[in-house]
Amino acid sequence: MANEMLSQEEINALLKEDEVELSPLERDALGEIGNIAFGSGSTALSLLLNRRVELNTPTVELSDIGELVRKYPKPCIAAEVDYKSGLRGTNLLMIQMHDGAVIADLMLGGDGTKPNKELGEMEMSAIGEAMNQMIGKASTSMSSLFNLRVEIAPPRTRVLEMNNIEEFSNQIAKDNLVAVIYFRLLIENLVDSKLMLVIPYAFAREMANTLIDKGETAPPESKKVETAQTSARQPAARGETRDPDSVRPIQFNVLNSTVNHEQAGNLNLLLDVPLQISVELGSTRMRIKEILDLGIGSVIELDRLAGEQVDILVNGKLIAKGEVVVIDENFGVKITDIISPFERVNNLQ
């Protein structure tokens, strides 16, 4: 027994026994980083896919790479990101193959219900662009969160078979220990799955402590919201009751739509501001493949009937409708309908 030699894994465990842990404060900080950074990332993905995308409140775990390989569905799609300035390190954003296929199908003009099971070069390019947009928005949020300029290199997207730790880069696998931030990924009526952010242990602690050193685990805006919500809940928390007779509906003052002379004078200051007016004949949605196949003489069918009114836009916002006319040798547009002020306000939102 005394002559038995320890395995390398046992030696590593003994050497790191006192240090391989995340404190509750570090876990909270990593969760806050994931929540804020990839909250904005989900917004970017939602705009890209034209579908509602949600990333629910994350959970943080400490794991070794081998356990990760055993637990995570195989294969999967991963985007590896190198931080160039502000933070120095690497992390890995991982999604399941089916989720990637749905994202690719939506980006290529499909409805996401019947995605290709085999992901070709075009599908992988679409997935790469989606993950690039998410990570780009996340890094911008990190810059605000850490109050320093965070720059990343273009993410490298690839398929991981998840058979062994050799598939991971040296930077990810060198310590064989990672912090994993799990998100529940929801894409409207199509995906209910898990997205995973894998961060090497040392880099995870650096990120967490960078935020902790700022003296906060949430940005000022989040704290204000939380404070307001807490204040609103305080009466119930103290067990106070209200006399039903003292409760009455809120009464709002009637809004006056008239413009006073001072407001009219202020409006005059804007009268010389130039605006871009454009006329839109129609529009359509095409897949990337269809656009690449366009050539001289190709005909694109628009979502508008022949003879139907055209849209008149000011700085990209619809204000009127009209019909195309010819004046001498130039095209023009005759206004036939002005959008109501109420509709114009709605178009601006």
C-alpha positions in Angstrom: 0.0 0.0 0.0 2.8 2.4 0.9 4.5 1.7 -2.5 1.4 2.5 -4.5 1.9 5.4 -6.9 -0.8 8.1 -7.3 -2.3 8.6 -10.6 -1.9 11.9 -12.4 -5.6 12.7 -11.7 -5.1 12.1 -8.0 -2.0 14.3 -7.9 -3.9 17.1 -9.7 -6.7 16.7 -7.2 -4.4 17.0 -4.3 -2.5 20.0 -5.7 -5.7 21.8 -6.4 -7.7 20.6 -3.4 -7.6 24.0 -1.6 -8.2 26.2 -4.6 -10.7 24.6 -7.0 -13.8 26.3 -5.8 -16.0 29.2 -6.6 -17.2 31.3 -3.6 -21.0 32.1 -3.5 -20.1 35.7 -4.3 -18.1 34.5 -7.4 -21.0 32.3 -8.5 -23.4 35.2 -8.1 -21.1 37.5 -10.1 -20.7 35.0 -13.0 -24.5 34.5 -13.0 -24.9 38.3 -13.2 -22.4 38.5 -16.0 -24.2 35.8 -18.0 -27.6 37.3 -17.2 -26.8 40.8 -18.4 -24.4 40.0 -21.3 -26.4 37.2 -22.9 -29.7 39.0 -22.2 -28.6 41.5 -24.8 -27.4 38.6 -26.9 -30.8 37.0 -26.9 -32.3 40.3 -28.1 -29.9 40.4 -31.0 -30.8 36.8 -31.9 -34.5 37.6 -31.7 -34.1 40.4 -34.2 -32.1 38.2 -36.5 -34.6 35.4 -36.4 -37.8 37.5 -36.3 -38.9 35.3 -33.4 -39.2 35.8 -29.7 -36.0 34.4 -28.0 -35.6 34.1 -24.3 -32.6 33.1 -22.1 -33.9 32.4 -18.6 -31.9 33.2 -15.4 -28.7 31.2 -15.6 -27.2 28.7 -13.2 -23.5 28.3 -12.5 -21.6 25.0 -11.9 -18.0 24.0 -11.6 -17.2 20.9 -13.7 -14.3 19.0 -15.2 -14.1 18.6 -19.0 -14.6 14.8 -18.8 -17.9 15.2 -16.9 -19.0 17.9 -19.4 -18.3 15.4 -22.3 -20.3 12.8 -20.5 -23.3 15.0 -19.7 -23.8 17.2 -22.7 -25.8 15.9 -25.8 -23.7 14.7 -28.7 -22.8 16.2 -31.1 -23.2 19.9 -30.5 -22.2 23.2 -32.1 -19.7 25.4 -30.4 -18.4 28.9 -30.9 -15.0 29.6 -29.4 -14.3 33.2 -28.4 -10.9 34.8 -27.6 -10.9 38.0 -25.6 -8.3 40.4 -26.9 -8.5 43.4 -24.6 -10.1 44.4 -21.3 -10.3 40.7 -20.5 -7.8 38.0 -21.5 -9.0 34.5 -22.0 -11.2 32.1 -23.9 -14.7 30.8 -23.5 -17.0 28.5 -25.5 -20.7 29.0 -26.3 -22.4 25.7 -27.0 -25.8 24.8 -28.4 -27.4 21.5 -29.4 -27.4 20.4 -33.0 -31.2 20.6 -33.3 -31.2 24.1 -32.0 -28.5 25.2 -34.4 -30.5 23.6 -37.3 -33.6 25.5 -36.3 -31.6 28.8 -36.2 -30.1 28.1 -39.6 -33.5 27.3 -41.1 -35.0 30.5 -39.9 -32.0 32.6 -41.1 -32.2 30.9 -44.5 -35.9 31.8 -45.0 -37.6 28.7 -43.5 -40.1 28.6 -40.7 -38.0 26.4 -38.4 -40.4 23.5 -38.2 -38.6 21.2 -40.6 -34.8 22.1 -40.3 -32.2 20.1 -42.2 -30.7 17.4 -40.0 -27.5 17.5 -42.1 -25.8 20.9 -41.6 -24.0 21.9 -44.8 -21.6 24.8 -45.3 -24.5 27.3 -45.8 -26.2 26.2 -42.6 -23.0 26.4 -40.6 -22.3 29.9 -41.9 -25.8 31.0 -40.9 -25.3 29.5 -37.4 -21.9 31.1 -37.1 -23.4 34.5 -38.0 -26.1 34.1 -35.4 -23.7 33.2 -32.6 -21.4 36.0 -33.8 -24.2 38.5 -33.3 -25.0 37.1 -29.9 -21.4 37.1 -28.7 -20.8 40.6 -30.1 -23.7 42.0 -28.2 -22.7 40.2 -25.1 -19.1 41.7 -25.3 -20.6 45.2 -25.7 -22.7 44.6 -22.5 -19.6 43.4 -20.7 -17.8 46.6 -21.6 -20.6 48.6 -19.8 -20.8 46.1 -17.0 -17.0 46.2 -16.2 -16.6 49.8 -17.2 -13.7 48.9 -19.6 -13.3 48.3 -23.3 -13.8 44.6 -24.0 -12.8 43.4 -27.5 -13.1 39.9 -28.9 -11.7 38.1 -31.9 -14.2 36.7 -34.5 -15.7 33.5 -33.0 -14.7 30.2 -34.5 -17.7 28.0 -35.0 -17.4 24.2 -35.4 -19.2 20.9 -34.6 -18.0 19.1 -31.5 -18.6 15.3 -31.4 -18.2 15.4 -27.6 -16.4 12.1 -27.5 -13.2 13.2 -25.6 -11.5 16.2 -24.1 -9.0 16.4 -27.0 -11.7 18.1 -29.1 -11.4 21.2 -26.9 -8.6 23.7 -27.4 -5.6 23.8 -25.1 -6.8 27.0 -23.5 -10.1 25.3 -22.5 -8.8 21.9 -21.5 -5.4 22.8 -19.9 -6.7 22.9 -16.3 -9.4 20.3 -17.0 -11.7 22.5 -14.9 -14.3 24.9 -16.1 -17.1 27.1 -14.9 -20.3 26.4 -16.8 -23.1 28.9 -17.1 -26.4 27.2 -18.2 -29.2 29.1 -19.8 -32.7 27.7 -20.7 -33.0 28.7 -24.4 -36.5 29.4 -25.7 -37.2 30.2 -29.3 -40.9 31.0 -29.9 -42.8 27.7 -30.4 -39.7 25.9 -31.8 -37.0 25.4 -29.2 -37.0 24.7 -25.5 -33.5 23.6 -24.7 -30.2 24.5 -23.0 -27.4 26.8 -24.0 -24.1 26.6 -22.3 -21.2 29.0 -21.7 -18.0 27.2 -20.8 -15.2 29.3 -19.2 -11.8 28.0 -18.0 -11.7 28.1 -14.2 -8.9 30.7 -13.8 -10.6 33.0 -16.4 -14.0 32.6 -14.7 -12.5 33.7 -11.4 -10.8 36.6 -13.1 -14.1 37.7 -14.7 -16.0 37.3 -11.4 -13.5 39.2 -9.3 -13.3 42.0 -11.9 -17.0 42.6 -11.3 -16.7 42.1 -7.6 -13.9 44.7 -7.4 -16.2 47.2 -9.0 -18.3 46.9 -5.8 -21.4 45.7 -7.4 -23.0 42.6 -8.9 -25.6 44.5 -10.9 -25.5 47.7 -13.0 -27.1 50.8 -11.6 -30.2 50.4 -13.8 -30.8 46.9 -12.5 -30.4 48.0 -8.9 -32.9 50.8 -9.4 -35.5 48.4 -10.8 -34.8 45.9 -8.0 -35.2 48.7 -5.4 -38.4 49.9 -6.9 -39.8 46.4 -6.9 -38.7 45.8 -3.3 -40.4 49.0 -2.2 -43.6 48.0 -4.0 -43.5 44.7 -2.1 -42.7 46.0 1.3 -46.2 46.4 2.7 -47.0 42.8 2.0 -43.7 41.7 3.4 -44.4 43.4 6.7 -47.8 41.8 6.8 -49.7 45.1 6.7 -53.3 45.2 5.6 -55.3 48.0 3.9 -58.8 49.1 4.7 -60.8 48.2 1.6 -62.7 51.5 1.8 -59.4 53.3 1.5 -58.5 51.7 -1.8 -59.7 53.7 -4.9 -58.9 53.7 -8.6 -56.1 55.9 -9.8 -57.4 59.0 -11.6 -55.4 60.5 -14.4 -55.7 64.1 -15.6 -57.2 64.5 -19.1 -54.4 65.1 -21.6 -54.8 68.3 -23.7 -53.7 67.8 -27.3 -53.5 71.5 -28.1 -50.1 73.1 -28.8 -49.3 76.3 -27.0 -47.4 79.1 -28.5 -44.2 78.2 -26.8 -44.4 74.6 -28.2 -45.1 76.0 -31.7 -42.1 78.3 -31.4 -39.9 75.3 -30.4 -41.2 73.4 -33.5 -40.1 76.2 -35.7 -36.5 75.4 -34.7 -36.9 72.1 -36.6 -38.4 73.3 -39.8 -35.0 73.5 -41.6 -33.9 70.0 -40.7 -33.5 67.9 -43.9 -35.2 64.5 -44.0 -34.8 61.6 -46.4 -38.0 60.9 -48.4 -38.3 57.5 -50.2 -41.0 55.6 -52.1 -41.3 51.8 -51.7 -42.9 49.9 -54.5 -42.9 46.6 -52.5 -40.8 44.1 -50.7 -40.3 40.3 -50.4 -38.2 37.8 -48.4 -35.7 35.5 -50.2 -33.4 32.8 -49.1 -29.6 33.4 -49.4 -29.5 30.7 -52.1 -32.1 32.5 -54.2 -30.3 35.8 -53.9 -27.0 34.2 -55.0 -28.8 32.7 -58.0 -30.0 36.2 -59.3 -28.7 37.4 -62.6 -29.4 39.9 -65.3 -33.0 39.4 -66.4 -34.1 37.7 -63.2 -37.6 38.8 -62.0 -38.4 39.3 -58.3 -42.0 39.0 -57.4 -43.0 41.6 -54.8 -45.7 41.4 -52.1 -47.9 44.0 -53.8 -50.5 43.8 -56.6 -50.0 45.7 -59.9 -51.6 49.1 -59.6 -51.6 49.1 -55.8 -50.6 52.2 -54.0 -46.9 52.7 -53.1 -45.6 53.6 -49.6 -44.1 57.0 -49.0 -41.5 57.0 -46.2 -39.7 59.8 -44.3 -36.4 58.6 -42.8 -37.7 55.0 -43.2 -41.1 55.7 -41.4 -44.4 55.3 -43.3 -46.3 58.6 -43.5 -48.4 58.4 -46.6 -49.5 56.3 -49.6 -49.6 57.4 -53.2 -49.5 56.5 -56.9 -46.6 56.8 -59.3 -47.0 59.4 -62.0 -44.7 60.8 -64.8 -43.9 64.5 -64.9 -42.2 65.5 -68.1 -39.5 62.8 -68.3 -39.2 62.2 -64.6 -41.1 59.8 -62.2 -43.1 61.3 -59.4 -45.5 60.2 -56.8 -49.0 61.6 -56.2 -50.1 61.5 -52.5 -53.5 59.9 -52.2 -53.7 59.1 -48.5 -51.9 60.6 -45.4 -51.4 58.2 -42.4 -53.3 59.5 -39.4 -51.2 61.0 -36.5 -52.1 58.0 -34.3 -50.8 55.5 -36.9 -47.7 57.6 -37.4 -46.9 57.5 -33.7 -47.3 53.7 -33.7 -45.0 53.4 -36.7 -42.3 55.3 -34.7 -42.3 52.8 -31.9 
